[in-house]
């Protein structure tokens, strides 16, 4: 069997990846070798061929792998990837980090949307299979059929991204902020709501609330800025919308995509409000049919109050492969303008699942 090196399996995305690989019995399909950047020599997981964890910077060992899958992050990719290729390694590199996404010799993998492009790239000898940005992948999982049918003129995507997108430590900071706010509110439970609101607002604007990682309170608030600033006032997270979407769908003509990325006080799962300009006026029933049949993971939510409140939320899809899609309607702006709201678990289809499936394709030529 082929040898697969696994790196970054202890972190949040890596842990989800390993859980999914175990659930799908992936480890029976190849020989796995577990690496570490910080715990070399400690016991390896039960699935490993090696008893002890291997040094993740050992290029000689890495060069013996047929494929490497990493969730270790961009800094690791920058340190290891080029040197490993320079050493003559010609295996497949499968990576959740963004470092290589826009490289000409890589493909961003999201097989329910771009399976044909993946196969064509594989047959042409592309060796670098990279997971996409979480919100881009979740958007395309929701409405990829509209792109693939050539119906999209442009998209405005307003995202509502959970704390987990910033990492496990940030999730814990959000929880501690919520705890601090709750404790203060509990002490004032017999006060008027205006007094409670005034005290909590004052507390959240003070240095007393924990905010080391986010820099500001997220619990009870939001942050309309994610990642670094790039050209034209965009953040890098917003720039990924146009750049990665067009690369994933292999668009011959660039489709404009823009919006505002917002961090909210949800623990897990990213939501998005989409305004989509279609290039033709289709009946809403036909649009709904296309969305419902985008892929087997779409869970279409009727545009009704109870279904929306119960099924179109981070809580309803957390830990699931479901991509909830709802609030689908024509807009007052015009008949070609579509409103869509979608939510999915960014640790699954937004991160771990596309690269897990890409590894399976590389090893077995099937997902």
Secondary structure, 3 states (H helix, E strand, C coil): CCEEEEECCCCHHHHHHHHHHHHCCHHHHCEEEEEECCCCCCECCCCECCCECEECCCHHHHCCCCEEEECCCHHHHHHHHHHHHHCCCCCEEEECCCCCCCCCCEEEECHHHHHHHHHHHHHCCCCEEEECCHHHHHHHHHHHHHHHCCCEEEEEEEEEECHHHHCHHHHHHHHHHHHHHHHHHHHCCCCCHHHHHHHHHHHHCCCCCCCCCCCCCCCCCEECCCCCECHHHCEHHHHHHHHHHHHHCCCCCCCEEECCEEEECCCCCEEEEEEEEECCCCCHHHHHHHHHCCCCCEEECCCCHHHHHHHCCHHHHCCCCCEEEEEEEEECCEEEEEEEEEEECCCHHHHHHHHHHHHHHHHHCCC
